[in-house]
């Protein structure tokens, strides 16, 4: 039976299950709240409010077994070239641990340890200097992961360095980042795998000129020669990347240099340890107890069984307010594919649209649509058990809202006034971190990475290329001369728009 046939069986299961209200599924199964949950170290996840029953779950785990997801996981960890369209291994797991004993993975881990030692030396050298501020220049995977980690893990008081991020090619972004900084006490890190990314090169040139030279410029790149040529950065200030690490999986590498500068190298390595703990769990744990398998199969169920087209991620901790931005790239760039690895067309829906924000702010913006709109939006709610802030009343209120929203989504509430009625039946997963430590944060991101890969295996697509990003860049390169008036654009609408811009 091929993947399409297996997924069509899910729709039949969903047609059966959807007839029973979600709150009735929970009420009919007294042990569901405990047994539909998995803990891995500091991360606990509860799936009891997802709209499936035990028979549907059994079908989902059977689907995963038929797709050979355990073998495909092992192939990834061992460094087999599972990125088939680019002929590459996918070894971001080797950046944070040595879970695999395969020679390719061991060699990659050794390279990662060497780069990490160099990164620690650079962090120490900068700490001994008079630099107070760091500007990290990158975009996409070279920006979103480090930006999220720094925002999530920096304490109430700044560490040794204040770290700022510059990604957008819009010149206003550079103007705002540099306002108030002292070029004599600022260093910059230019992060680009190829060192050919337009936004990073343009913003890097602004930083070089603003700093008055390259003395306090650093780089992270797989193209050391180009970094040295374009910005005259000496090799000892260039940290490596490798083609077996995709951009959106790269914060575990030297791309995390800004993270280490913000929170310290020991905390950065604790983040890697948390991710490695999740890696070991995902690789070694049978699917019915495997947290990444539960998360991935729940996503498959909601997309292909129940047909939900969007997915919300709602973090009830202000420090995780950028998580939805990060996951938009991780999930949608990885799973936004319509061609299988065998070059045939995908005939089922793949990735939903991911979006979200931080509670409780979002309760006063789009939650109206989530509670009473015509479209059902499954959600991941993320909470933190222990707060570092010295305001316990606020934390209790935050947790009360977290619990209330998930209960209200699931159970709804009737009313004689239709405008005040809540249908309920909105599925959600609750993910709780014991505390927002580097270890728990690393484990959380690794969970999402593995969930994404398992979904791609079931759909038969490649989660590790991103050719859809390239076309717009290519057209933009062709249009730069047209903006200067040197050539005519081919497209008639573009010609009219160019006239308006001029």
N, C-alpha and C positions, 0 to 999 in steps of 0.2 A: 504494500500500500504506500503510495507516495504522500508527500507532505500535504498536498492539497486535500487528498481524501481524508487524511487524519484530521486536518483542521475542520473539514466539513462535518465530521462526527461531533466536534465540539459544539457546533451550532445546534445540532439536535439535542445535545445535553442541555445547552443554554435555554432552548425553547421549553424544556421540561422544568428547569429550576426557576426560571423567571416567573412562573406561575405562583410561586410561594413568596410572599413578602419577606424581605431580608430579616425583619425583626422576628418573624415566625420561624425562620431557619435557626436563628440563635436560640429562641425559646425552646425549640423542640430538641435541642442537643445540649444537655446540661454540662457536658465536659468540653464543649467547643471552645469556650473562652481560654481554657488552659492548653488544649491540645492543638489549636490552630496558632501556635506561637513557637518561636525559635529564639534562643539566646546564643550569641557568640561573643564571649568576653564582655566588653562594656556596651554591647549593642543588643537590644531586645526588640523583636518585631512581632506584632499580633495581627493576624489575618482573619480574625473571627467575624469582622464586619465586611468581608468581601462576599459577593452574591454567588456563592457556590456551596454545594453540600459535599458530603464525603464521597458519594459516587462520582460527582463531577471532578473532584480532586484526584480520585483514582485514575480517571481517564486522562487527566493532565499529566500525571506522573508516568503513565503508560506512554503517552505521546513523547515525553522526554526520553524515555528508554528507547523507543523506536527510532528516535533521531540520533541515538548514540551520543548524547551530550557528554557523558562521562569520558568517553574516548576522545571526544573533541577537546574537552578541557585539558586532558593529559597532553594532547598534541600541542596545544598552545603553550603550556608550561614547559614542555620539552624543547621548544624552539623550532618545531616543524613550520614550514612556510605556509601558514594558514591564510595569510594575506595573498591570495592567489593572483589577484589582478596586478599586483606590484611585485610578486615573487619574493616576499619578505617574511621573516619570522616576526612574531609579536611577543616581545619579552619584557614588557614593563613590569611584570611580576618579578623578574630577576633584579630589578633596581632596588627592591626592598627586602629581598630574602633569597634563600637558596632552597626553596621547597622542592625543586626538581633536581635529580641527580644526573640528568642528561648532559653530555659534554658541552653542547651548544649553550645550554642554560648556565652551566657552571662557568664557562668562559665569559658570558655576558655579566654574570654576577661579579666576577673578578674585575672586569672593566669598571663596573659601577662602584665598587669599593675603592678603586684607585682614584676615580673622579671625585668621590666623596671626600677622600683624604685631601685632595687638592683644594676642594671647595672649603673645607675646614681651615686650611692654611690661609686662604684669601679672606675668610671671615675674620680670622684672628688678626691678620695684617691691617685690615680696615678698622678693626676695633682699636688698634693701637695708634691710629691716625687721628687727625682733627676733623674727619668727616662726620657729620651729624645726620645727613639726609641722603637717601638713595632714590633715584628715579629708575624704575624698571620699564623698559621700552620693548613692547612686543604686542602681538595681537592674536586672537583666537586662543589656541591651546597654550601659546607662550604667554598669555596674559590672564585668562579666566581662572585657571587653577591656582596660580600664585596669588592672584588678587583675592579670591575667596579664602584661601588659607590664612593669609595675613589678616584679613578682616575678622575671621573667626577666632584666631588663636592669639592675637595681640591682646594683652591685658588692658585694664583701664588706664594704666600709666604706660607711656611709650617705653620700648626697650632701648638698647644702645643706639639703634638707628630708627628714624622715621622713614618708612618706605612709601613711595608714591608711584602710581601707575599711569602710564601714557600709552594708549593703544590707537585711538581714532586718528585718522589722517587729517581730520578737521583741525585747522590751525588754532581754533579757540581752545581745543583740549590742551595743547602744549602751552598756550598762554596762561591758562588757569593753573596748570600743574606747577609751572615755574614761578608764578607770582608769589612773592614772599620768601623764596628760597635764596640762599647765598651761594653763588657759583664757587666760591672759595672753600665751602664746607659741604659740597655736594659731589657725589659720584653717580655714575649712570651705568646700568647694565643693559646691553642690547641683546635681545633674545630672538634668534631666528634660525631655524633648522638649516635652511639653504642660504641664508643671508641674501635672498633675492626678493623678500617681501616688501612691496612698495611702501606700505605704511611705516614699517620699521626703519627702512632706509631713510625716508624723509624725516621722520621724527628723530632718528639718530643723528642726522646732520644738524638739526636744530640744537640738540643737546651738545654736540661737539663744538659748535660755534659759541653757544651760550657759556660752556665751561672754559672756553678759550684754548682749546686743544684737546689732546687725547690722554693726558696724564692720568685722569681719573675715569677713563672709560674702560669697561669690562664687557666681555661678550660670552654668550653661550651659543654654540653653533656646531653643526656637523661639517661646516665648510670653513675650516680655519684659514685657508689661503684667502678666501674671499673677504673674511672679516679683517684680516690683516691688510689686504689691498685696499678695501673701501674706506677703512677708518684708521689705518696704521696702529692697530692694537697689537701689542707684542704677544707671542704665543703663551707666555706665562700668565697672561690675564684673560685667556680664552679657555672656557671650560667646554668639554665635549658633549655632543649628542650623537645618536646613532640611528641608522635607518630602520632598526628594529623597535624603535619607540615612536609611536604616532604622537602628533602634537597634543591631542586632547587627553593623552595618557602620560604626559611628560612631566607633570609637577613632581614626580618621585625622583627625577633625574636632576642634573645641574640646572635645569629650568627652575628648580626650586631654590636657587641661590638667593633670590629676594626673600623667600620664606625664612631661610636660615639667618639672613641678616636681620629680619624683623623679630624672630622669636628665639634665636640662638640655635646653634648646631645640634645641641643635645635634644632639644625639643623637636627639631626637624627629624632627627633619627628616631625619636619616639613615634612620630607620625608614620614613618616607614614601618616600624615594628607593628603598629596597629593594623596597617594594611596587610602585612605579611601574615599576621594571625588570621585574618579573614581569608587570605589565599589558602592557607593550610586547611582551614575548615572546608572551603568550597571544593578543594581537590580531593579531600579524603573522606568526606561525610556522605553517606547514602542519600539519595535524592529526597526521600520523605522527611529527612531531618536537616536538609541542606537549605540554609537561609537564602542563598542566591537562587536556588531552584524554585523555592516558594515565590520569591519576588518575580522572577522571570515568567513563571507559568501563570501567575496572577495577571501579569500584563498581557500575556497571550490570550487568556480567558476574556479579559475586558475588551480587547481589540477585536479578536476573531470570533469569540463566542457571543458576546453581548453587543458588539458593534459600536463601542464607544470611541469617538474620534479625537478626544482630547484627554489629557491627564494633568492634574494639578499636583504641585508639590508645595506644601505649606509648612514652613518652619516656624515653630513657636519659640524662637530664640533670636533676638535681634542680630546676634553675631553671625547667624546663618542666613541673613537676608539675601546674600548673593548666590545661595545654593541653586535657586531655580534658574538663574542665568547660566551657571556652570552646567547644570544638567540638560538645559536646552541644547547646548553644543554636544555634550557627551552622547546623549541619546539620539538626537535628531540627525546629527552628522553621521553617527554610526549606523543607524537603522533606516535612514531616509533613502532607501534603495528600491528600485523596481525591476532589477535584473538579478537572477540567481548566480551563484558561483559557477554554474555550468553554462552561463550565458543565455539561459531561457528566461522568459518573462515571468515575473511574479504575478500570480493570479489571485492573491488574497491581499487584504489590507496589511500594511506593515506599520510603521511607527505612527502613533498618534501625535498630536501637537502638544508639546510639554510647555507648561507655563505655571506661574505661581507668584509667591511673595511671602512676606513674613507676617505672622499673626502677632498682635491683634489688629494691626493696621488694615490688613486685607479684609477683615470682617466688616469694615466700613466702606469697602469699595465694591468688589465683585461677588461677595458672598450672597447677595440677593439673588443673583442668577444661579448660583450653585444650589441654593435651597429651593427656589420656586420657579426657576427657568424650565424651559421645555426640554433642554438637553441635559442628560445625566453626565457628570464629570467625575470619574473616580479620582481619589486623592490619596497621596502619601502625606500623613501628618507626622511631623518630627518634633519631638519634645526632648527636653533635658531635665533629668530628675533633680540634680543638685546645682544650684546657682552659685556663681562667684560674687554676685552683686550683694551689697549689704542692705538689701531692701526686701525682707521676707514677705511682707504683705503683697508687694508687687508680684513676686514669684508665685505665690499661692493664687493670686488672681489670674495670672497667665496660665497656670496649669488648669484652673477651673474652666477657663475659656477653651483650652485645648480639649479637655474631656467633654465639655458641653457640645462643642461643634460636631465632634465625631458621633456622639449619641444622637443629636438632632438630625444629622445627615441620615443616619441609619433608620431611626424610628419615626421621624416626622411627628406631626400632631394634627389631629382633626379639629375642625371648627365649623359652627353653623354658618359662619361668614366665609365664603370661598376665598376671599382675598387674604384671609388669615389662616388658611389651611396649608399644612406642609405635608407633601406626599411621602417624604422619607424615601427609603430604598436607594439612597446614594451610598455606594460602597467606598470604603476607605481602609487603608492600612495604617496602623500606628507603629512608629519607630521611635524608641526611647533610648537615649544615650544616658549612661549613669551620670556623666558630667561631660562638659565640652573640653576634653583633654586632647592633646595631640594624638594619643593612641586611639581614642574613640573616633575622632575626626577621620583619621586614616582608615580605620575599619569601615566607616560609613561610606566613604568614597569608593573603596575597593568593592564593597557590596554592590553598588550601582554598576561599576565596571563589569563585574562578572554577570550580573543580571542582563546587561546589554548583550554580552557575547552569547549567553545561552539563548536569548530570543533570536539572535541572528542565525544560530545553528538550526533552530526549529523552522525558521523561515527559509533557510538555505541561501542566505545572502552573506556578503562580505562586510563585516562591521568595521573594517580597518582601512578602507580607502575613502576618499572624499572628492571624487572628480567633479561632483556638482558644485564645488566651491570655485572651480577654475574658469568656467565659461565667462562669468561676469568680469573677472579680472582681465581675461584676454580681450574682451570687447572694450573695456576701459582703456587698456593700453593703445588700442587702435584709435580711440576717440580723443586722446590727449592732443595729437596734432590738429584734429578738427577744432578743438576748443581754441587753439592758437590761431586758427584761420588758415592753416597751411594746406589742409586737404578738405574735401567735401565728404560728409558722411553718406553712406549708401542708403540708409533707411530714411524714408520721407518724413516720418514722425520725428525721428532724431534730428533731421535737418531743421525742422520748424522749432524744436526745443532749443537747439543750438542758437538759432536766431534770437530767441527770447533771452537766453543767457548772455548773449553779446550786447 
